[in-house]
Amino acid sequence: MVKMLCLFLVLQTTAFAAGISVSVNEKKEVGAFSVGVGSAVTLKSDDEKLNGAATFLGKVIHSDGSESYQMYLDKKGKKVYYIDASDFARKNSKLQTVIDPYEQAGGTCTAYAIYGFLQQTHLSGFEGTGELATTLASEDTRTHLLADAINEYYLTPAHRYSIRGILDKYGKKFGFKCKKFQTDTYESAKAHVMKQLDQGSPVIVSFNIGPKMVQSPFKLEMYGHTKPEIDGRLWIPRKVGERNSGGHTIVATASFTHNDRLYFVMVDSDWSEPRIWDAEETLNNKTAVSEIEFVTCK
């Protein structure tokens, strides 16, 4: 009887976990994706907190192309849920994808950002010469690309500390051209980032940090895990007058609005899952905007 009860509980748990369905109420088309980040959806689940209105924040993809989880902002706008792909009743190939980042080793954030940027460029639908897709198709070639980015940025004299220089090198092979953008105003910075994200294209963002991390604008939960709460701390560009505490580089992958406020979905290799930036808090008239370097490639 005990064995039968245990089996029943396992089956019951599995059925519950695989029962979440998603219906799209208002599509936000982004680049090649008909259901982009920021689309209004309804979640249907036996779990009350995942039952009702929500905002879709991205289908997160492992480096090998397999789906990791999906991200949703709850109807009250208080928490972002990272929900395992296996919990959904069916797959949807039209959902906008975001790369599941590798967590960096040591102080190598810029090289990891370059690698994540190339991954995200591929996910956005970029074809070019076809070599980027080939390079990212196997574990061996992906590992070589990450190692090469580390070597190029930190060790190779010709490209040392030059994001644009390294991406120009890769662009000759993969078939894209890159631009660096800097500005003194937060209005033009946000406009530049939004122009790229609305097309589904990622943006590398490199900046100087202040002495303290800030908290995520929403609580973060890895749904269904024994320790679900995710560290909500973030590095953002320093404010004017704050002590410069070093540099950091991340990748902006998508944007959405909530209560008329703009947010970015960021891939930051300090963490092993995407994070959310409050754009109004990050890029405002108190930010040392002129120090921020934005790089895009097409």
URMOPE-V192730 format. One record per residue. N is the residue number from 0. SS is DSSP state (a for helix, b for strand, c for the rest). PSI is psi in radians with two decimals (* if undefined). D_FIRST is the distance of its C-alpha to the first C-alpha in Angstrom with 2 decimals. Layout:
N	SS	PSI	D_FIRST
N	SS	PSI	D_FIRST
This chain:
0	c	-0.71	0.00
1	a	-0.74	3.81
2	a	-0.71	5.47
3	a	-0.67	5.14
4	a	-0.75	6.18
5	a	-0.75	8.68
6	a	-0.73	9.92
7	a	-0.72	10.53
8	a	-0.68	12.40
9	a	-0.81	14.40
10	a	-0.70	15.43
11	a	-0.73	16.33
12	a	-0.74	18.41
13	a	-0.77	20.13
14	a	-0.70	21.08
15	a	-0.76	22.47
16	a	-0.53	24.41
17	c	0.24	26.04
18	c	0.13	27.15
19	b	2.22	30.47
20	b	2.70	33.49
21	b	2.22	37.14
22	b	2.40	40.11
23	b	2.16	43.63
24	b	-0.70	45.91
25	b	1.91	48.97
26	c	2.47	49.57
27	c	1.82	51.55
28	c	2.30	52.91
29	b	1.97	53.49
30	c	-2.18	55.33
31	c	-0.04	53.46
32	b	2.18	50.35
33	c	-0.41	50.19
34	b	1.65	47.48
35	c	2.98	48.76
36	c	2.32	47.76
37	c	-0.12	48.58
38	c	2.46	47.42
39	b	2.23	46.00
40	b	2.97	42.52
41	b	2.19	39.70
42	b	2.40	36.14
43	b	2.08	33.37
44	c	2.76	29.95
45	c	-0.25	27.12
46	c	2.11	28.31
47	a	-0.64	31.34
48	a	-0.26	33.32
49	a	0.68	33.27
50	c	1.78	34.06
51	b	-2.86	37.79
52	b	2.50	41.13
53	b	2.96	41.43
54	b	2.22	43.90
55	b	2.25	43.10
56	b	0.07	44.16
57	b	2.49	43.47
58	b	2.00	41.20
59	b	2.27	40.98
60	b	2.32	41.39
61	c	2.84	40.89
62	c	-0.49	44.00
63	c	0.03	42.69
64	c	-0.18	42.50
65	c	2.63	38.74
66	b	2.33	37.60
67	b	-1.11	36.26
68	b	3.03	35.78
69	b	2.65	37.68
70	b	2.33	39.48
71	b	2.42	39.89
72	b	2.21	41.77
73	b	2.90	40.07
74	c	-0.43	41.95
75	c	-0.13	43.19
76	c	0.52	44.63
77	c	-0.41	43.02
78	b	2.45	40.48
79	b	2.18	40.19
80	b	2.27	36.70
81	b	1.93	36.09
82	b	2.16	33.25
83	b	2.46	31.73
84	a	-0.58	32.85
85	a	-0.21	29.35
86	a	-0.17	28.63
87	b	2.53	31.19
88	c	-0.58	30.68
89	c	2.80	33.78
90	c	2.69	36.55
91	c	1.93	40.10
92	c	-0.14	42.94
93	c	-0.12	45.49
94	b	2.44	44.25
95	c	2.39	46.57
96	b	2.58	45.38
97	b	2.38	45.71
98	b	2.44	45.40
99	c	1.89	42.66
100	c	2.62	45.00
101	c	2.46	44.98
102	c	2.26	45.27
103	c	2.72	48.67
104	c	2.04	49.55
105	c	-2.75	52.29
106	c	1.04	55.08
107	c	0.54	54.96
108	a	-0.65	54.10
109	a	-0.73	56.99
110	a	-0.70	56.16
111	a	-0.62	52.51
112	a	-0.71	53.85
113	a	-0.77	56.09
114	a	-0.82	53.19
115	a	-0.63	51.00
116	a	-0.77	54.00
117	a	-0.69	54.36
118	a	-0.81	50.67
119	a	-0.61	50.99
120	a	-0.74	54.23
121	a	-0.78	52.49
122	a	-0.47	49.66
123	c	-0.15	52.35
124	c	0.07	53.53
125	c	2.38	56.50
126	c	-0.89	57.67
127	c	-2.30	61.02
128	c	-0.18	61.80
129	c	-0.19	58.20
130	a	-0.49	58.13
131	a	-0.79	55.89
132	a	-0.71	53.06
133	a	-0.73	53.63
134	a	-0.60	53.66
135	c	0.08	50.34
136	c	-0.32	48.63
137	c	2.74	47.51
138	a	-0.68	46.25
139	a	-0.82	49.33
140	a	-0.55	51.83
141	a	-0.78	50.04
142	a	-0.72	50.04
143	a	-0.70	53.71
144	a	-0.77	54.55
145	a	-0.78	53.02
146	a	-0.66	54.79
147	a	-0.68	58.00
148	a	-0.71	57.80
149	a	-0.80	57.42
150	a	-0.78	60.36
151	a	-0.75	62.55
152	a	-0.68	62.12
153	a	-0.32	62.29
154	c	-0.57	64.34
155	c	2.07	66.49
156	c	-0.67	69.92
157	c	-0.56	70.60
158	c	0.15	67.56
159	c	2.20	66.63
160	c	0.39	65.32
161	c	1.76	66.16
162	a	-0.83	63.27
163	a	-0.73	65.70
164	a	-0.72	67.26
165	a	-0.77	63.97
166	a	-0.56	62.85
167	a	-0.67	66.29
168	a	-0.84	65.79
169	a	-0.58	62.42
170	a	-0.55	63.95
171	a	-0.58	66.40
172	a	-0.72	63.55
173	a	-0.30	61.13
174	c	0.54	63.76
175	c	2.85	63.79
176	c	2.55	66.37
177	b	2.71	65.69
178	b	2.52	67.31
179	b	2.41	67.30
180	b	2.31	67.73
181	c	2.63	68.77
182	c	2.84	70.12
183	c	-0.15	71.34
184	c	2.48	69.69
185	a	-0.47	66.10
186	a	-0.82	66.80
187	a	-0.53	67.75
188	a	-0.85	64.89
189	a	-0.70	62.30
190	a	-0.71	64.18
191	a	-0.81	64.19
192	a	-0.78	60.48
193	a	-0.65	59.64
194	a	-0.72	61.87
195	a	-0.82	59.88
196	a	-0.61	56.40
197	a	-0.41	57.25
198	c	-0.02	58.00
199	c	0.13	54.67
200	c	2.38	56.48
201	c	2.85	55.38
202	b	2.24	57.77
203	b	2.29	58.03
204	b	2.04	58.84
205	b	2.31	60.40
206	b	2.89	61.48
207	b	2.43	62.31
208	b	2.81	59.82
209	c	-2.95	60.57
210	c	-0.31	59.49
211	c	2.59	56.22
212	c	2.78	53.24
213	b	2.94	52.45
214	b	2.53	49.16
215	c	2.51	47.59
216	c	-0.31	48.54
217	c	2.64	44.87
218	b	2.62	41.72
219	b	2.33	39.64
220	b	2.23	35.87
221	b	1.69	33.79
222	c	2.33	31.13
223	c	-0.01	27.46
224	c	2.73	28.34
225	c	-0.55	27.33
226	c	1.44	31.08
227	c	-0.47	32.38
228	b	2.34	35.92
229	c	2.47	38.61
230	c	2.11	41.90
231	c	0.19	44.36
232	b	2.61	47.58
233	b	2.59	50.21
234	c	2.27	53.57
235	c	2.92	56.16
236	b	2.51	59.94
237	c	2.71	61.94
238	b	2.74	64.06
239	c	2.22	67.84
240	c	-0.27	68.92
241	c	2.65	65.59
242	c	2.35	65.66
243	c	2.02	64.88
244	c	0.37	61.86
245	c	3.13	61.57
246	b	2.79	60.60
247	b	2.62	57.45
248	b	2.31	56.78
249	b	-3.12	54.04
250	b	2.15	53.59
251	b	2.22	53.68
252	b	-0.45	51.58
253	b	2.96	51.45
254	b	2.78	52.39
255	b	2.85	51.29
256	b	2.56	52.50
257	b	2.16	50.75
258	c	0.76	52.78
259	c	0.36	55.88
260	b	2.45	55.28
261	b	2.39	55.13
262	b	2.67	52.42
263	b	2.50	52.04
264	b	2.08	48.98
265	b	2.47	49.81
266	b	1.96	48.67
267	c	2.02	49.35
268	c	0.01	48.53
269	c	-0.31	48.08
270	c	2.76	44.59
271	c	0.30	41.99
272	c	2.72	41.71
273	c	2.73	44.43
274	b	2.91	45.88
275	b	2.26	47.76
276	b	2.41	51.42
277	b	1.87	53.24
278	a	-0.60	56.41
279	a	-0.52	58.49
280	a	-0.54	57.62
281	a	-0.77	58.08
282	c	1.47	61.26
283	c	-3.05	63.56
284	c	0.00	67.13
285	c	-0.14	66.12
286	b	2.52	64.57
287	c	1.20	66.60
288	a	-0.64	66.36
289	a	-0.32	69.27
290	a	-0.25	67.32
291	c	2.33	64.44
292	b	2.17	64.63
293	b	2.33	63.00
294	b	2.30	62.81
295	b	2.72	61.99
296	b	2.49	62.24
297	c	*	62.73
